[in-house]
Amino acid sequence: MIRLEGKVNRKMKSQEGHTVVIDVYLTRGVVTLLILALLAACVAAYLSWGQREATAAGSQAPLVTASTGMRQYYITRDSAYDGAHALTACDNGYHMASLWEILDPSNLTYNVGKGYIAADSGHGPPAGPGGWIRTGLDSVSSSNAGYASCHAWTRGDGADYGSTVWLGGMWNGDPRDIHVWESSAMPCSVNLRVWCVKDNVGSKIYLPLLIRSL
């Protein structure tokens, strides 16, 4: 309940009859209360209108669940690329992956339609086959995995080396840790598969839209 307080002066004047003149003086506090009451009424009307719209839509539209567009990756089906041609291995919309782009496979989706799959891959990546991978470093001459990059994938001779990685397939080590990636360095003249990842054109996250009838 909103109580308005103000000063009301009544003046009676007699001019060929009785005329009642009411002068109303509103204080600043009263004006503030009036504005707040008006805003509250507008908000209540808006919420009531939105509720009616949601109820009407709920009888026509099904529930929409949340979805996220996870980035896709794969390893090429064929071992057909030496170090000088690794950058050309991936399909349109994909590029040769850096290890740091696919380091955590649990945050990615393996593209079984484009990539190599093993008999027990299911919907995930295959364990075992290695492929060329970018290192994120400068172009250096090295035979150490993580440094070797076939001179930034421009060399295909056996004197240079490139880095390769694969998902570990042996789980019976001591103390039986399941490691994600294993690595090695291979001569750039060797034909191998290549790890590819989808171009990052901006990730999208769709928030859940819940519409229900009340």
Backbone as numpy.savetxt, mean C-alpha at the origin, in Angstrom:
# Nx Ny Nz CAx CAy CAz Cx Cy Cz
-31.29 21.49 27.70 -32.15 22.67 27.70 -31.25 23.91 27.70
-31.50 24.80 26.75 -30.70 26.03 26.63 -31.51 27.18 27.20
-30.95 27.88 28.14 -31.62 29.01 28.80 -31.02 30.30 28.28
-31.84 31.15 27.74 -31.40 32.42 27.21 -31.60 33.50 28.27
-30.60 34.32 28.46 -30.69 35.40 29.42 -30.42 36.72 28.70
-31.24 37.66 28.94 -31.07 38.97 28.33 -31.85 40.01 29.09
-31.76 41.20 28.64 -32.49 42.29 29.26 -33.66 42.69 28.37
-34.79 42.70 28.95 -35.99 43.07 28.20 -36.63 44.28 28.87
-36.70 45.36 28.19 -37.32 46.59 28.69 -38.62 46.83 27.93
-39.60 47.01 28.65 -40.90 47.26 28.03 -41.30 48.73 28.26
-41.65 49.35 27.25 -42.05 50.75 27.33 -43.44 50.89 26.76
-44.24 51.47 27.52 -45.61 51.67 27.11 -45.77 53.12 26.66
-46.28 53.27 25.52 -46.54 54.58 24.99 -47.99 54.67 24.52
-48.51 55.78 24.67 -49.91 55.98 24.27 -49.96 56.99 23.14
-50.25 56.49 21.96 -50.39 57.35 20.80 -51.64 56.90 20.04
-52.74 57.55 20.31 -54.00 57.21 19.70 -54.30 55.73 19.87
-54.08 55.22 21.03 -54.29 53.82 21.33 -53.13 53.32 22.17
-53.06 52.06 22.36 -51.99 51.47 23.16 -51.01 50.74 22.23
-49.78 51.14 22.23 -48.73 50.49 21.44 -47.69 49.94 22.39
-47.34 48.67 22.19 -46.36 48.01 23.05 -45.05 47.90 22.28
-44.01 48.50 22.82 -42.68 48.42 22.21 -41.79 47.60 23.12
-41.19 46.51 22.56 -40.30 45.63 23.33 -38.89 45.76 22.78
-38.00 46.25 23.57 -36.58 46.33 23.20 -35.86 45.15 23.84
-35.17 44.32 23.00 -34.45 43.14 23.49 -32.95 43.40 23.34
-32.23 43.31 24.43 -30.78 43.49 24.42 -30.13 42.14 24.72
-29.38 41.57 23.74 -28.74 40.26 23.91 -27.28 40.45 24.29
-26.87 39.72 25.29 -25.47 39.75 25.69 -24.63 38.89 24.75
-23.31 39.00 24.82 -22.42 38.20 23.98 -22.58 36.71 24.27
-22.77 36.34 25.53 -22.95 34.94 25.88 -24.20 34.35 25.26
-25.28 35.15 25.22 -26.52 34.67 24.61 -26.34 34.46 23.11
-25.64 35.38 22.43 -25.39 35.24 20.99 -24.58 33.97 20.72
-23.58 33.71 21.56 -22.76 32.50 21.39 -23.60 31.25 21.52
-24.49 31.23 22.53 -25.37 30.07 22.70 -26.29 29.86 21.52
-26.79 30.95 20.97 -27.66 30.84 19.79 -26.91 30.24 18.59
-25.67 30.69 18.38 -24.87 30.17 17.26 -24.58 28.69 17.46
-24.22 28.30 18.68 -23.94 26.89 18.95 -25.18 26.03 18.75
-26.32 26.54 19.17 -27.56 25.79 18.99 -27.87 25.60 17.51
-27.62 26.63 16.69 -27.86 26.53 15.26 -26.93 25.52 14.62
-25.65 25.53 15.01 -24.69 24.56 14.46 -25.07 23.14 14.85
-25.49 22.95 16.10 -25.90 21.61 16.55 -27.08 21.11 15.75
-28.01 21.99 15.45 -29.18 21.59 14.66 -28.77 21.19 13.25
-27.82 21.93 12.65 -27.35 21.60 11.30 -26.66 20.25 11.28
-25.79 19.99 12.26 -25.08 18.70 12.33 -26.06 17.56 12.50
-27.05 17.73 13.37 -28.05 16.67 13.58 -28.83 16.39 12.31
-29.17 17.44 11.56 -29.90 17.24 10.31 -29.04 16.51 9.28
-27.74 16.87 9.21 -26.84 16.21 8.26 -26.68 14.73 8.59
-26.46 14.41 9.86 -26.30 13.02 10.26 -27.56 12.21 9.99
-28.71 12.82 10.21 -29.96 12.13 9.94 -30.12 11.83 8.46
-29.72 12.81 7.61 -29.80 12.60 6.16 -28.84 11.50 5.71
-27.59 11.51 6.26 -26.63 10.48 5.89 -27.07 9.09 6.31
-27.73 8.99 7.46 -28.21 7.70 7.92 -29.28 7.15 6.99
-30.15 8.03 6.52 -31.19 7.58 5.59 -30.59 7.13 4.27
-29.54 7.85 3.78 -28.89 7.46 2.54 -28.21 6.10 2.67
-27.51 5.87 3.80 -26.83 4.58 4.01 -27.83 3.44 4.11
-28.96 3.70 4.75 -29.97 2.65 4.88 -30.56 2.30 3.53
-30.79 3.33 2.70 -31.34 3.08 1.37 -30.34 2.33 0.50
-29.05 2.70 0.59 -28.03 2.03 -0.22 -27.81 0.61 0.26
-27.98 0.36 1.54 -27.74 -0.97 2.08 -28.67 -2.01 1.53
-29.85 -1.60 1.09 -30.79 -2.57 0.54 -30.48 -2.91 -0.90
-29.54 -2.17 -1.51 -29.23 -2.39 -2.92 -27.81 -2.88 -3.14
-26.86 -2.56 -2.25 -25.45 -2.88 -2.48 -24.96 -3.89 -1.46
-24.11 -4.86 -1.87 -23.55 -5.82 -0.93 -22.41 -5.21 -0.14
-21.95 -5.90 0.87 -20.80 -5.45 1.64 -19.55 -5.50 0.78
-18.71 -4.50 0.91 -17.44 -4.45 0.19 -16.33 -4.64 1.20
-15.50 -5.63 1.02 -14.44 -5.93 1.97 -13.17 -5.16 1.61
-12.27 -5.07 2.58 -11.01 -4.37 2.36 -10.10 -5.19 1.45
-9.28 -4.51 0.67 -8.32 -5.19 -0.18 -7.07 -4.33 -0.30
-5.95 -4.96 -0.50 -4.70 -4.24 -0.70 -4.02 -4.75 -1.95
-3.42 -3.84 -2.71 -2.71 -4.24 -3.91 -1.25 -4.51 -3.58
-0.92 -5.77 -3.29 0.46 -6.12 -2.95 1.31 -6.19 -4.21
2.54 -5.74 -4.10 3.45 -5.71 -5.24 3.81 -7.14 -5.65
3.90 -7.37 -6.94 4.16 -8.71 -7.46 5.62 -8.86 -7.88
6.08 -10.11 -7.82 7.43 -10.43 -8.26 7.46 -11.86 -8.78
8.53 -12.22 -9.44 8.68 -13.60 -9.92 10.13 -13.82 -10.35
10.47 -15.09 -10.55 11.74 -15.45 -11.16 11.43 -16.05 -12.52
12.19 -15.69 -13.54 11.88 -16.10 -14.90 11.86 -17.62 -15.03
11.05 -18.09 -15.96 10.89 -19.53 -16.14 12.12 -20.17 -16.77
12.82 -19.43 -17.60 13.95 -19.99 -18.32 15.28 -19.46 -17.79
16.28 -20.33 -17.79 17.65 -19.92 -17.46 18.33 -19.53 -18.76
18.07 -18.33 -19.23 18.49 -17.96 -20.57 19.22 -16.64 -20.62
19.68 -16.13 -19.48 20.21 -14.77 -19.47 21.58 -14.73 -18.80
22.58 -14.27 -19.56 23.88 -14.04 -18.94 23.88 -12.65 -18.32
25.02 -12.28 -17.76 25.07 -11.02 -17.04 24.81 -9.80 -17.89
25.11 -9.87 -19.17 24.92 -8.72 -20.06 23.48 -8.57 -20.51
22.65 -9.60 -20.33 21.27 -9.55 -20.82 20.25 -9.69 -19.68
20.71 -9.65 -18.44 19.79 -9.82 -17.31 18.76 -8.69 -17.24
19.15 -7.49 -17.63 18.23 -6.35 -17.54 17.09 -6.44 -18.55
17.20 -7.31 -19.54 16.17 -7.44 -20.58 15.23 -8.61 -20.32
15.39 -9.29 -19.19 14.68 -10.55 -18.97 13.22 -10.37 -18.56
12.87 -9.27 -17.94 11.54 -9.13 -17.32 10.50 -8.64 -18.32
9.25 -9.06 -18.12 8.15 -8.65 -18.98 7.85 -7.17 -18.81
7.04 -6.65 -19.74 6.61 -5.26 -19.64 5.87 -5.03 -18.33
6.18 -3.91 -17.69 5.58 -3.61 -16.39 6.38 -4.14 -15.23
7.48 -4.86 -15.53 8.36 -5.40 -14.50 9.79 -5.00 -14.83
10.65 -5.08 -13.84 12.07 -4.81 -14.07 12.90 -5.76 -13.21
14.17 -5.86 -13.55 15.08 -6.69 -12.78 15.14 -6.18 -11.35
14.90 -7.07 -10.40 14.74 -6.65 -9.01 16.07 -6.46 -8.31
16.10 -5.47 -7.45 17.15 -5.38 -6.44 16.72 -6.26 -5.26
17.69 -6.83 -4.58 17.34 -7.67 -3.43 16.52 -6.89 -2.42
16.76 -5.59 -2.31 16.08 -4.78 -1.30 14.62 -4.51 -1.66
14.25 -4.79 -2.91 12.85 -4.66 -3.30 12.04 -5.90 -2.97
12.70 -7.04 -2.87 11.98 -8.29 -2.62 12.50 -9.00 -1.38
13.16 -8.25 -0.50 13.81 -8.85 0.66 12.82 -9.60 1.54
11.62 -9.07 1.69 10.61 -9.70 2.54 9.48 -10.23 1.67
9.53 -11.50 1.28 8.49 -12.04 0.39 7.10 -12.05 1.00
7.00 -11.98 2.33 5.68 -12.02 2.95 4.87 -10.77 2.65
5.53 -9.69 2.20 4.83 -8.47 1.84 4.62 -8.35 0.33
4.84 -9.44 -0.40 4.73 -9.45 -1.85 3.82 -10.58 -2.30
3.43 -10.54 -3.55 2.65 -11.61 -4.15 3.44 -12.20 -5.31
3.65 -13.52 -5.29 4.39 -14.16 -6.36 3.46 -14.36 -7.56
3.91 -13.93 -8.73 3.11 -14.05 -9.95 3.33 -15.43 -10.57
2.42 -16.35 -10.25 2.56 -17.72 -10.76 2.25 -17.80 -12.25
1.61 -16.77 -12.80 1.31 -16.78 -14.22 2.51 -16.42 -15.08
3.47 -15.71 -14.52 4.65 -15.30 -15.27 5.91 -16.06 -14.85
6.00 -16.44 -13.58 7.24 -16.97 -13.07 7.33 -18.48 -13.07
8.53 -18.94 -12.77 8.80 -20.37 -12.65 8.11 -20.89 -11.39
7.54 -22.08 -11.50 6.91 -22.71 -10.35 7.42 -24.14 -10.24
7.51 -24.61 -9.00 7.91 -26.00 -8.74 6.66 -26.82 -8.41
6.86 -28.14 -8.29 5.72 -29.02 -8.07 4.98 -28.68 -6.78
5.69 -28.20 -5.76 5.04 -27.90 -4.49 5.04 -26.41 -4.19
5.06 -25.57 -5.23 5.06 -24.12 -5.03 3.71 -23.62 -4.52
2.63 -24.26 -4.95 1.32 -23.72 -4.62 1.15 -22.36 -5.25
0.77 -21.37 -4.45 0.62 -20.00 -4.94 1.82 -19.14 -4.54
2.85 -19.76 -4.01 4.02 -19.01 -3.58 5.20 -19.21 -4.49
6.34 -18.63 -4.14 7.54 -18.73 -4.97 8.19 -20.09 -4.84
8.98 -20.50 -5.82 9.69 -21.77 -5.73 10.93 -21.63 -4.85
11.27 -22.67 -4.17 12.49 -22.71 -3.37 13.57 -23.44 -4.14
14.74 -22.87 -4.20 15.84 -23.58 -4.83 16.46 -22.91 -6.02
15.71 -22.59 -7.10 16.38 -22.03 -8.27 16.89 -20.62 -8.00
18.14 -20.38 -8.37 18.72 -19.06 -8.16 18.58 -18.19 -9.38
18.64 -16.89 -9.18 18.56 -15.96 -10.29 19.40 -14.73 -10.03
19.75 -14.05 -11.12 20.50 -12.81 -11.01 19.69 -11.79 -10.22
20.37 -10.98 -9.41 19.70 -9.98 -8.58 20.57 -8.74 -8.51
19.95 -7.58 -8.52 20.71 -6.33 -8.38 21.10 -6.13 -6.92
22.22 -5.43 -6.72 22.79 -5.32 -5.37 22.53 -3.98 -4.70
22.27 -2.95 -5.47 22.13 -1.62 -4.89 23.44 -0.89 -4.72
24.54 -1.49 -5.17 25.87 -0.86 -5.03 26.32 -0.26 -6.35
27.50 0.35 -6.32 28.09 0.88 -7.54 28.60 -0.26 -8.41
28.96 0.09 -9.63 29.53 -0.88 -10.56 30.97 -1.19 -10.13
31.15 -2.40 -9.59 32.48 -2.79 -9.12 32.82 -4.17 -9.68
34.10 -4.45 -9.70 34.57 -5.78 -10.11 34.84 -6.59 -8.85
34.03 -7.61 -8.61 34.15 -8.40 -7.39 33.58 -9.79 -7.63
34.08 -10.74 -6.89 33.55 -12.10 -6.95 32.77 -12.44 -5.68
32.45 -11.43 -4.89 31.71 -11.63 -3.65 30.23 -11.31 -3.85
29.38 -12.21 -3.40 27.94 -11.97 -3.48 27.57 -10.73 -2.68
26.73 -9.89 -3.28 26.37 -8.63 -2.66 27.15 -7.47 -3.23
28.34 -7.75 -3.78 29.15 -6.74 -4.46 29.14 -6.96 -5.97
29.24 -8.22 -6.37 29.34 -8.57 -7.79 28.05 -8.21 -8.52
28.20 -7.54 -9.67 27.02 -7.14 -10.44 27.28 -7.12 -11.94
28.28 -7.90 -12.37 28.63 -7.92 -13.81 28.78 -6.49 -14.34
29.43 -5.64 -13.51 29.63 -4.23 -13.87 28.29 -3.59 -14.20
27.37 -3.68 -13.23 26.01 -3.13 -13.38 25.30 -3.77 -14.57
25.53 -5.07 -14.76 24.83 -5.90 -15.74 25.07 -5.42 -17.17
26.37 -5.16 -17.41 26.80 -4.79 -18.76 27.83 -5.76 -19.32
28.28 -6.73 -18.51 29.31 -7.68 -18.93 28.75 -9.10 -18.96
29.20 -9.88 -19.94 28.76 -11.26 -20.04 29.91 -12.24 -20.18
31.11 -11.86 -19.76 32.26 -12.76 -19.89 32.55 -13.44 -18.56
33.27 -14.53 -18.61 33.53 -15.35 -17.45 34.49 -14.76 -16.45
35.16 -13.66 -16.80 36.12 -13.05 -15.88 35.43 -12.18 -14.83
34.18 -11.84 -15.06 33.42 -11.01 -14.13 32.35 -11.86 -13.45
31.85 -11.33 -12.35 30.87 -12.08 -11.55 29.64 -11.22 -11.26
28.54 -11.92 -11.06 27.29 -11.27 -10.66 26.68 -11.99 -9.47
25.85 -11.29 -8.73 25.23 -11.86 -7.54 23.94 -12.60 -7.88
23.75 -13.73 -7.23 22.53 -14.50 -7.39 21.95 -14.83 -6.02
20.63 -14.97 -5.96 19.97 -15.35 -4.71 18.89 -16.38 -5.00
18.53 -17.14 -3.98 17.44 -18.10 -4.07 16.85 -18.29 -2.68
15.64 -18.77 -2.66 14.97 -19.06 -1.39 15.45 -20.42 -0.90
15.93 -20.45 0.33 16.50 -21.68 0.87 15.50 -22.82 0.90
15.96 -23.98 0.46 15.07 -25.14 0.41 15.39 -26.20 1.45
16.47 -26.06 2.21 16.85 -27.04 3.22 16.56 -26.48 4.60
15.73 -27.20 5.36 15.32 -26.70 6.68 15.94 -27.51 7.82
16.89 -28.36 7.51 17.42 -29.25 8.55 18.83 -28.85 8.98
19.09 -27.56 8.98 20.40 -27.11 9.45 20.48 -27.19 10.96
21.57 -26.74 11.50 21.76 -26.74 12.94 22.08 -25.30 13.36
21.20 -24.62 14.06 20.01 -25.09 14.77 18.71 -24.94 13.99
18.56 -25.48 12.86 17.33 -25.61 12.09 16.56 -24.31 11.90
17.28 -23.24 11.62 16.62 -21.98 11.28 16.17 -22.03 9.82
15.03 -21.42 9.56 14.56 -21.33 8.18 14.93 -19.93 7.68
16.00 -19.86 6.95 16.45 -18.57 6.41 15.68 -18.25 5.14
15.56 -16.98 4.84 14.78 -16.59 3.66 15.64 -16.68 2.40
16.68 -15.86 2.31 17.49 -15.83 1.09 18.87 -16.42 1.32
19.35 -17.15 0.34 20.74 -17.58 0.28 21.36 -16.99 -0.97
22.67 -16.84 -0.98 23.30 -16.10 -2.07 24.61 -16.73 -2.49
25.03 -16.34 -3.69 26.34 -16.74 -4.21 26.71 -15.79 -5.34
27.92 -15.90 -5.84 28.36 -15.13 -7.00 28.70 -16.11 -8.12
28.24 -15.79 -9.32 28.45 -16.66 -10.48 29.11 -15.88 -11.59
29.90 -16.55 -12.46 30.49 -15.86 -13.60 29.40 -15.27 -14.49
29.66 -14.12 -15.03 28.66 -13.42 -15.84 28.34 -14.13 -17.14
29.16 -15.10 -17.53 28.91 -15.84 -18.76 27.87 -16.95 -18.58
27.51 -17.26 -17.35 26.56 -18.33 -17.08 25.13 -17.83 -17.35
24.35 -18.68 -17.99 22.94 -18.35 -18.23 22.11 -18.77 -17.01
21.40 -17.81 -16.45 20.59 -18.06 -15.26 19.21 -17.41 -15.41
18.34 -17.74 -14.45 17.08 -17.03 -14.34 17.34 -15.63 -13.77
16.30 -14.79 -13.78 16.42 -13.42 -13.28 15.22 -13.13 -12.39
15.46 -12.49 -11.27 14.37 -12.06 -10.39 13.79 -10.75 -10.90
12.48 -10.72 -11.03 11.78 -9.54 -11.55 10.75 -9.06 -10.53
10.50 -7.76 -10.53 9.52 -7.17 -9.63 8.71 -6.14 -10.41
7.46 -5.98 -10.02 6.58 -5.07 -10.73 7.03 -3.63 -10.53
6.92 -2.84 -11.61 7.26 -1.43 -11.51 6.44 -0.77 -10.42
7.07 0.08 -9.65 6.39 0.75 -8.56 5.75 2.03 -9.08
4.50 1.92 -9.52 3.80 3.08 -10.06 2.89 3.70 -9.02
3.09 3.34 -7.77 2.27 3.88 -6.69 1.37 2.80 -6.13
1.50 2.55 -4.86 0.68 1.53 -4.23 -0.67 2.10 -3.84
-1.69 1.24 -3.84 -3.04 1.66 -3.48 -3.54 0.80 -2.34
-4.17 1.43 -1.40 -4.80 0.72 -0.29 -6.27 1.12 -0.26
-7.14 0.14 -0.35 -8.56 0.38 -0.35 -9.11 0.12 1.04
-9.66 1.15 1.66 -10.22 1.00 2.97 -11.58 0.31 2.88
-11.99 -0.41 3.93 -13.25 -1.13 3.87 -14.45 -0.19 3.82
-15.39 -0.53 2.95 -16.64 0.20 2.86 -17.73 -0.70 3.42
-18.23 -0.35 4.58 -19.23 -1.16 5.25 -20.57 -0.45 5.19
-21.51 -1.08 4.53 -22.85 -0.53 4.41 -23.82 -1.54 4.99
-24.59 -1.14 5.93 -25.52 -2.06 6.54 -26.85 -1.36 6.83
-27.89 -2.13 6.81 -29.20 -1.61 7.13 -29.43 -1.67 8.63
-30.10 -0.67 9.16 -30.39 -0.62 10.58 -31.87 -0.89 10.81
